[in-house]
């Protein structure tokens, strides 16, 4: 259908195209000066001392866990309610992901859910800010300090989200970020590690480039021959200058994107108000989300299950997605030990993500809401009245 509503469209335009073309014309397209500039700008935005750009958030998580020295015999508490890369990054090191449940309102770990599965082998907690909804970082940092375990933040979806008025990632020991096209800021593919630790930052920059003591950009800039050394086994996790050039433009648009996404989310909540058995995602008391995803949780008396509502939306020309996956239910983790995870399974089974993107029109949003309300047995009159109140306000 030519007028099909997508679940997400990156806000990319001529400025990004020009920045990428300028990078190509410069003759330096691999990791170079634009990557360094993007790292500085991103770190400043989230309130970190150092940014280390990499090829994806998955590689960012891998490097962050390497910095902690984790390996076989160690356990890392992770939410099962997350994209599978969160758990996979732990396995890359030979360590064991231990699945903890989440709270229903935010989909995030809490000190209580972590404490329920923590053991003497627990070395770290991987805290995900799910769908851009900020976790209660202050409470989790305090708990991890009491337990003597490290805290790594998986902020893949959370650029622009805040906790207590400051950016997610501010003050984090290590945080990992994503620039996938479904994220608020995109470089096509790409990721970032942020930290305040200069030694970790220097090591992670080496590790992303095969463990070399001098990067290709440093050797080129020196103007003199430099014979590089390979200090440890490293990886090819680099970001290109073309990607970074796009990222710099995207970062400059972040405030406008956040404002628009929050407007759309507020309008969704107003239009969906009063639909029995439907609960939209909202900000927690401790912070403000970026609405990277707008999900709704279904329960009785809403008459359709998640899959049936997805089908109804698809038939009406609306692309939606199942809610957040539960890694412990996937074949890759079949047989992996897991404590009971009732909230995780509830959210994964009964939630779906509705379309939300910067250029979404009110008419498109009305079409989405009409399907959700009508299939839920709620009249469209309520949605029109809500829209009218919003216009009047």
PyMOL commands that set and color helices and strands:
alter all, ss='L'
color gray80, all
select helices_A, chain A and resi 14-26+33-46+57-67+85-92+111-115+130-132+137-147+198-207+216-222+241-252+254-272+306-315+327-329+331-333+342-350+362-375+380-392
alter helices_A, ss='H'
color red, helices_A
select strands_A, chain A and resi 50-54+75-79+96-100+122-128+150-154+162-163+166-167+174-178+191-195+278-280+287-288+294-298+321-322+351-354
alter strands_A, ss='S'
color yellow, strands_A
deselect
rebuild
show_as cartoon
